Amino acid sequence: MAIDESLPFKPVRIAILTVSDSRTLETDRSGDTLVSRLEADGHVLAAREIVTDDAPVIAEILTRWIDDPQVDCVITTGGTGLTGRDVTPEAFNRVCEKDIPGFGEYFRWISAKKIGTSTIQSRAMAGVARGTYLFALPGSTGACKDGWDEILHFQLDFRHRPCNFVELMPRLREHEASD
């Protein structure tokens, strides 16, 4: 695995959604972590919001961003645990057309090295909806660092080899032409 420096970098337009009943823009360290990392890597912050743990509202925001041609990718932080208020995966299930199970599996593998068996409490996940990538990370700053530094930093870089999510973007909606 490597970055092919002979290829041009292609910035991805990324929206960040923090799911929390208690955070504000001033206290959202996880959202700040994702924004600083994506901007440092050369990507574009397309939008940022904070929403309470409410599946219909989360799905509504996801749908708005999925339908926005200025958003290529959405990363959420928070709401992936097991409590009654943790509903981000349920919101994703309302909008996703295809799951990317390897994202959650790989995230938990990375996380297990740091928090051991506690990683099984994470429902981190990813999917695609109408050509937009959706990634759900836990709400901790550490989880956001791990998700970005260990997975998204590479998979959202067109130059990453042997393959990456960005090179697939032009083909994510090709099935619609045959419908």
C-alpha positions in Angstrom: 0.0 0.0 0.0 1.3 3.4 -1.0 0.6 6.8 -2.3 1.5 7.1 -6.0 2.9 10.6 -6.1 2.9 10.6 -9.9 -0.9 10.9 -9.8 -2.8 14.2 -9.1 -4.5 14.7 -5.8 -8.3 15.0 -6.1 -9.9 16.8 -3.2 -13.1 15.3 -1.9 -16.0 17.5 -0.7 -16.9 16.2 2.8 -19.8 17.0 5.1 -19.3 16.4 8.9 -22.3 15.6 11.0 -21.9 15.3 14.8 -24.7 13.3 16.5 -25.0 14.3 20.1 -27.6 15.4 22.6 -25.0 17.6 24.5 -22.4 18.9 22.1 -22.2 22.4 20.5 -19.9 23.7 17.9 -17.8 25.1 20.8 -17.5 21.7 22.5 -17.5 19.4 19.5 -13.9 18.1 19.7 -14.6 15.0 17.6 -16.1 17.1 14.7 -13.1 19.5 15.1 -10.8 16.6 14.8 -12.3 15.4 11.6 -12.4 18.9 10.1 -8.8 19.6 10.9 -7.7 16.3 9.4 -9.7 16.5 6.2 -8.5 20.1 5.6 -4.9 19.2 6.4 -5.1 16.4 3.8 -6.4 18.9 1.2 -10.1 18.0 1.1 -12.9 20.5 1.3 -15.3 20.9 4.2 -18.7 21.0 2.3 -20.9 21.4 5.3 -21.0 20.8 9.1 -23.9 20.4 11.5 -24.7 19.0 14.9 -27.9 17.1 15.5 -29.5 15.3 18.4 -29.8 11.5 18.5 -33.0 11.4 16.4 -33.0 8.9 13.5 -35.6 10.7 11.3 -33.7 14.0 11.7 -30.3 12.4 11.0 -31.8 10.6 7.9 -33.2 13.9 6.7 -29.8 15.7 7.0 -28.1 12.7 5.3 -30.7 12.8 2.5 -30.2 16.6 2.0 -26.4 16.1 1.7 -26.8 13.0 -0.5 -28.9 15.1 -2.9 -26.4 18.0 -2.8 -24.0 17.8 -5.8 -21.5 19.7 -3.7 -21.2 16.8 -1.2 -19.2 13.7 -2.2 -18.9 12.1 1.2 -20.5 12.4 4.7 -18.8 11.4 7.9 -20.8 11.2 11.1 -19.4 11.0 14.6 -21.5 9.8 17.5 -24.6 7.7 18.0 -23.0 4.3 17.1 -23.2 2.7 20.5 -25.8 0.4 22.1 -27.8 2.7 24.3 -31.4 3.7 23.4 -30.4 7.1 22.1 -27.7 5.7 19.8 -29.5 5.6 16.4 -27.0 6.7 13.8 -26.9 3.2 12.2 -30.7 3.1 12.1 -30.6 6.4 10.3 -28.0 5.1 7.8 -30.2 2.1 7.2 -33.0 4.4 6.1 -30.9 6.0 3.3 -28.1 3.6 2.3 -28.4 1.7 -1.0 -25.3 -0.4 -0.5 -23.4 -1.3 2.7 -19.6 -1.3 2.9 -19.2 -3.9 5.7 -15.4 -3.9 5.5 -15.3 -0.4 6.9 -16.9 -1.3 10.2 -15.0 -4.5 10.4 -11.6 -2.8 9.7 -12.4 0.0 12.1 -13.2 -2.5 14.9 -9.9 -4.4 14.1 -7.9 -1.2 14.5 -9.9 -0.2 17.6 -9.3 -3.6 19.2 -5.6 -2.9 19.4 -6.3 0.1 21.6 -9.4 -0.8 23.6 -9.6 -4.6 23.4 -12.9 -6.4 23.5 -14.7 -3.1 24.2 -14.6 -2.5 20.4 -17.6 -4.9 20.0 -19.8 -2.1 21.4 -19.1 0.0 18.3 -21.5 -0.1 15.4 -19.3 1.9 13.1 -20.4 1.4 9.5 -20.4 2.8 6.0 -22.5 2.7 2.9 -23.3 4.4 -0.4 -26.4 6.3 -1.3 -27.0 7.8 -4.7 -23.3 8.2 -5.4 -22.4 9.6 -2.0 -20.2 7.8 0.5 -21.5 7.7 4.1 -19.2 6.8 7.1 -20.4 6.5 10.7 -17.7 6.8 13.4 -18.1 6.6 17.1 -18.3 9.9 19.0 -14.9 9.8 20.8 -12.0 11.9 19.5 -9.8 8.8 19.6 -12.3 6.9 17.3 -12.4 9.9 14.9 -8.6 10.0 14.8 -8.4 6.2 14.2 -11.1 6.3 11.5 -9.5 9.1 9.6 -5.8 8.3 10.2 -6.0 4.6 9.6 -8.7 4.3 7.0 -10.2 7.5 5.4 -6.9 9.3 5.0 -5.9 6.5 2.6 -9.2 5.5 1.0 -10.2 9.1 0.3 -6.9 9.8 -1.5 -7.1 9.1 -5.3 -3.4 8.4 -5.3 -3.7 5.5 -2.8 -2.8 2.1 -4.3 -3.8 -0.6 -5.0 -7.3 1.0 -4.9 -9.4 3.7 -3.2 -12.9 5.0 -2.8 -12.3 8.1 -4.9 -11.5 6.3 -8.1 -14.9 4.6 -7.9 -16.9 7.8 -7.5 -17.6 8.3 -11.2 -19.1 4.8 -11.3 -21.2 4.8 -8.1 -24.4 5.7 -10.0 -23.9 3.7 -13.2 -26.7 1.3 -12.2 -29.2 4.2 -12.5 -28.7 4.4 -16.2 -30.1 0.8 -16.6 -33.1 1.3 -14.3 
